[in-house]
Amino acid sequence: MTGTPPADRYRNQLLTLIAFVLAVAALRASYSVTMPILFAGVIVAALWPLKLWLDRWLPSWLSYILTILALLAVLGGFAASVYLSLGQVVSVVGAQWPKFEGLYASMAERASRWGVPINGVADRARVIGFIQMMASSVYSVATYTGFIGLLVILGLPEVPRMQSKMKEELDGSTRGELRATAVKISEQVRRYFGTTLATSVLTGVASALWALVTGLDLALVWGLLNFLLNFIPVIGNIIGIIPPVLYAFVQFGGWGMPLLVFAGFAALQIAISNFVYPILQGRQLALSPLAIIIAMTFWSWVWGIAGALIAVPLTATAVIVCRQFDRSRWIAKLLSA
């Protein structure tokens, strides 16, 4: 009698399911450690080609420093953009505050007619509390960002060392397979982030220009918002349309201009997401749209916003690894486009 007995097969499947559940629970419980490590690994994979390119003309230590400086310049530009956007929001909201109060009063009156009474003071207090909570979370974000940055700085020099250790400790065939898998994962991560960064910049610039064309205030804010949300596939593209359209109702009133603003933002998101992005990405990252949504839902549940940002490269990595083994190849086929 050949093959695995049914009892053993069912037992192995049950043990696999238990191991998966325990691994997910461990990832959630170890968020403060595992999330920064994996996030830093993704960034190192994205930065490594720049380091190799600089190594052609510069000493290794100098190319390392310039790579880190390039990363700091990107982060500094992002921080400056956020600071300018917040300043614009504060000034414009202060100038438009009477309109906000009038719109809020109108909504409260309509809600009371429908039998949903709204306590304006209590709800306004909740809004203030939410803003304070968001402000207090800035410290946590800064802490995790600093930790991830430290891991990236320390992790870049470890890449060639790890390659040397692999050559010393592993035999030829195992080393070749492991290296090919690592190279493929790194290429997928770089391709994903490179394409996403290009389309995010295009989305942000196009959104800001459309806001300027329509006369919508806070053009820089809407551009930066859509630039950031474009890093969250599918869901981010939808969310990026809502705030500028709602603000258009406050600024312009009526339905004409808000509908025009909505049409423009929706056309931009559809064109970039469905035409530009697939052309740039090609079929190298062959994840099905349903797999992307499921991956984002899963990693968002595990690690929150950080999980949503790296859900696609993590899932693409899992697909590449699953393809290397016969028993898990069906998972790769299930997730692929």
C-alpha positions in Angstrom: 0.0 0.0 0.0 1.5 3.3 -1.2 0.9 6.9 -0.3 0.0 8.5 3.0 -2.8 6.9 5.0 -5.9 9.1 5.3 -5.6 9.4 9.1 -2.0 10.7 8.8 -3.0 13.0 6.0 -5.9 14.5 8.0 -3.7 14.8 11.0 -1.0 16.7 9.0 -3.6 19.0 7.6 -4.9 19.7 11.0 -1.4 20.4 12.4 -0.8 22.7 9.5 -4.0 24.7 10.3 -3.0 24.9 13.9 0.5 26.0 13.1 -1.0 28.7 10.8 -3.3 30.0 13.5 -0.5 30.1 16.0 1.8 31.9 13.6 -0.9 34.6 12.9 -1.5 35.0 16.7 2.3 35.4 17.2 2.5 38.0 14.5 -0.3 40.0 16.1 1.2 39.7 19.6 4.7 40.6 18.4 3.6 43.6 16.4 6.1 46.0 18.0 9.0 43.7 16.9 8.1 41.8 13.8 6.4 44.6 11.9 9.5 47.0 12.0 11.8 44.1 11.1 9.7 43.1 8.0 9.1 46.7 7.1 12.8 47.4 7.2 13.5 44.3 5.1 11.1 45.6 2.4 12.9 49.0 2.4 16.3 47.4 2.3 15.2 45.3 -0.7 14.0 48.5 -2.4 17.2 50.5 -1.6 19.7 47.8 -2.5 19.8 48.5 -6.3 20.7 52.1 -5.6 23.6 50.9 -3.4 24.8 48.5 -6.1 24.6 51.3 -8.8 26.7 53.7 -6.6 29.2 50.9 -6.0 30.2 51.1 -9.7 31.8 54.5 -9.3 32.3 55.0 -5.5 33.9 53.2 -2.6 31.5 50.9 -0.7 31.4 53.1 2.4 30.6 56.2 0.4 27.9 54.6 -1.6 26.4 53.3 1.7 26.4 56.8 3.1 24.8 58.3 0.0 22.1 55.6 0.0 21.2 56.5 3.6 21.2 60.2 2.7 18.9 59.5 -0.2 16.5 57.8 2.1 16.7 60.6 4.6 16.0 63.2 1.9 12.9 61.3 0.8 11.6 61.2 4.4 12.5 64.9 4.9 10.6 65.9 1.8 7.6 63.9 3.0 7.7 65.5 6.5 8.0 69.0 4.9 5.0 68.3 2.7 2.9 67.0 5.7 3.9 70.2 7.7 2.9 72.5 4.8 -0.4 70.6 4.3 -1.3 70.8 8.0 -0.7 74.6 7.9 -3.0 75.0 4.9 -5.7 72.9 6.6 -5.6 75.0 9.8 -5.7 78.3 8.0 -8.5 77.3 5.5 -10.6 75.6 8.2 -10.4 78.7 10.3 -11.5 80.9 7.4 -14.3 78.4 6.5 -15.4 77.7 10.0 -18.8 79.5 9.7 -19.6 77.3 6.7 -18.7 74.2 8.6 -21.0 75.2 11.4 -23.8 76.0 9.0 -23.4 72.6 7.2 -23.3 70.8 10.6 -26.4 72.6 11.8 -28.2 71.7 8.5 -27.2 68.0 8.9 -28.3 68.0 12.5 -31.7 69.4 11.6 -32.3 66.9 8.8 -31.3 64.1 11.0 -33.7 65.2 13.7 -36.5 65.2 11.1 -35.7 61.6 10.3 -35.9 60.7 14.0 -32.1 60.7 14.7 -31.4 63.4 17.2 -27.8 64.7 17.3 -26.3 66.4 20.3 -24.1 69.0 18.7 -22.0 69.7 21.8 -21.4 66.0 22.5 -20.5 65.2 18.9 -18.2 68.1 18.6 -16.5 67.0 21.7 -16.0 63.6 20.1 -14.4 65.2 17.1 -12.0 67.2 19.3 -11.2 64.0 21.3 -10.5 62.2 18.0 -8.1 65.0 16.9 -6.3 64.8 20.2 -6.0 61.0 19.9 -4.6 61.4 16.4 -2.1 64.0 17.7 -1.0 61.7 20.5 -0.4 58.9 18.1 2.3 61.0 16.3 4.8 60.0 19.0 4.1 56.4 18.4 4.5 56.8 14.6 7.8 58.7 15.1 9.1 56.0 17.4 8.3 53.2 14.9 9.7 55.2 12.1 13.0 55.8 14.0 13.2 52.1 14.8 12.6 51.1 11.2 15.2 53.6 10.0 17.8 52.2 12.5 17.1 48.7 11.2 17.5 49.9 7.6 20.8 51.6 8.4 22.1 48.5 10.1 20.6 46.1 7.6 22.1 47.4 4.4 25.7 46.4 5.3 24.5 43.0 6.3 23.3 42.1 2.8 26.8 41.2 1.4 27.7 39.6 4.7 24.7 37.3 4.5 25.6 36.4 0.9 29.1 35.4 2.1 27.7 33.3 4.9 25.4 31.5 2.5 28.4 30.7 0.3 30.3 29.3 3.2 27.5 27.3 5.0 25.3 26.0 2.2 26.0 23.5 -0.6 25.9 24.5 -4.2 22.4 23.4 -5.1 20.7 24.7 -1.9 22.7 27.9 -2.1 21.6 28.4 -5.8 17.9 27.8 -5.0 17.9 30.0 -2.0 19.8 32.8 -3.8 17.4 32.6 -6.8 14.4 32.8 -4.5 15.9 35.7 -2.6 16.7 37.5 -5.8 13.2 37.0 -7.2 11.6 38.3 -4.0 13.9 41.3 -4.0 13.1 42.0 -7.7 9.3 41.8 -7.0 9.5 44.1 -4.0 11.6 46.7 -6.0 9.3 46.5 -9.0 6.2 46.9 -6.8 7.5 49.9 -4.9 9.0 51.5 -8.0 5.8 51.2 -9.9 3.7 52.3 -6.9 5.9 55.3 -6.2 5.7 56.4 -9.9 1.9 56.1 -10.0 1.6 57.7 -6.6 3.6 60.7 -7.7 1.5 60.9 -10.9 -1.8 60.6 -8.9 -0.7 63.3 -6.4 0.4 65.8 -9.1 -2.7 65.1 -11.2 -5.0 65.5 -8.1 -3.4 68.8 -7.1 -3.6 70.1 -10.7 -7.3 69.2 -10.9 -8.0 71.0 -7.6 -6.3 74.1 -9.0 -8.2 73.9 -12.3 -11.6 73.7 -10.5 -10.6 76.3 -7.9 -10.8 73.9 -5.0 -8.9 75.0 -1.9 -6.2 72.9 -0.3 -4.8 71.7 -3.6 -1.5 70.6 -2.0 -3.4 68.7 0.7 -5.5 66.7 -1.8 -2.4 66.0 -3.9 -0.5 64.7 -0.9 -3.5 62.7 0.4 -3.9 60.9 -2.9 -0.2 60.4 -3.2 -0.2 58.6 0.2 -3.4 56.7 -0.3 -2.2 55.3 -3.6 0.2 53.1 -1.7 -2.9 51.2 -0.4 -4.1 49.4 -3.5 -7.8 49.6 -4.5 -9.2 50.9 -1.2 -6.8 53.9 -1.1 -7.9 55.0 -4.5 -11.5 55.1 -3.5 -10.9 56.8 -0.1 -8.8 59.5 -1.8 -11.9 60.8 -3.7 -14.1 61.3 -0.7 -12.5 64.2 1.3 -12.0 66.6 -1.6 -15.6 66.0 -2.8 -17.0 66.6 0.7 -15.0 69.8 1.0 -16.3 70.9 -2.3 -19.8 71.0 -0.8 -18.5 73.2 1.9 -16.6 75.6 -0.4 -18.9 75.8 -3.4 -22.3 74.7 -2.1 -24.9 73.2 -4.4 -24.3 70.1 -6.6 -22.6 71.4 -9.8 -19.0 72.0 -8.7 -18.9 69.0 -6.2 -20.0 66.7 -9.1 -17.4 68.2 -11.4 -14.7 67.7 -8.7 -15.9 64.1 -8.2 -15.9 63.3 -11.9 -12.3 64.6 -12.3 -10.9 62.7 -9.3 -12.7 59.5 -10.3 -11.5 59.8 -13.9 -7.9 60.2 -12.7 -8.1 57.3 -10.3 -9.7 55.0 -12.9 -7.2 55.9 -15.6 -4.1 55.6 -13.5 -5.2 52.4 -11.6 -6.6 50.5 -14.6 -4.3 51.7 -17.5 -1.1 53.3 -16.3 -0.3 51.0 -13.4 -0.8 47.7 -15.3 1.4 49.0 -18.1 4.2 49.9 -15.7 3.8 46.8 -13.6 3.4 44.3 -16.3 2.6 40.7 -15.3 5.6 40.2 -13.1 3.5 40.7 -9.9 0.8 38.4 -11.0 -1.6 38.6 -8.0 -5.3 38.5 -8.7 -7.4 41.6 -7.6 -9.3 39.4 -5.2 -6.0 38.1 -3.7 -4.9 41.8 -3.2 -8.1 42.7 -1.4 -7.9 39.5 0.8 -4.2 40.2 1.5 -4.9 43.8 2.5 -7.8 42.8 4.7 -5.7 40.1 6.4 -2.5 42.2 6.9 -4.5 45.2 8.0 -6.2 43.0 10.7 -2.8 41.7 11.8 -0.7 45.0 11.7 -3.1 47.9 11.0 -2.1 50.6 8.5 1.5 49.3 8.4 0.2 45.9 7.3 -1.9 47.5 4.6 1.2 49.3 3.2 3.2 46.2 2.8 0.4 43.7 2.2 1.1 43.3 -1.5 4.9 42.7 -1.3 4.4 40.3 1.6 1.8 38.3 -0.3 4.0 38.3 -3.4 6.8 36.9 -1.3 4.5 34.2 0.1 3.5 33.3 -3.5 7.2 33.0 -4.6 8.0 30.8 -1.6 5.0 28.6 -2.0 6.0 28.0 -5.7 9.2 26.3 -4.5 7.4 23.4 -2.8 5.0 20.8 -4.3 2.7 20.8 -1.3 2.2 24.5 -1.3 2.2 25.2 -5.0 -1.6 25.2 -5.1 -1.6 28.3 -2.8 0.6 30.1 -5.3 -1.8 29.2 -8.1 -4.8 30.2 -6.1 -3.4 33.7 -5.4 -1.9 34.3 -8.8 -3.8 36.2 -11.6 
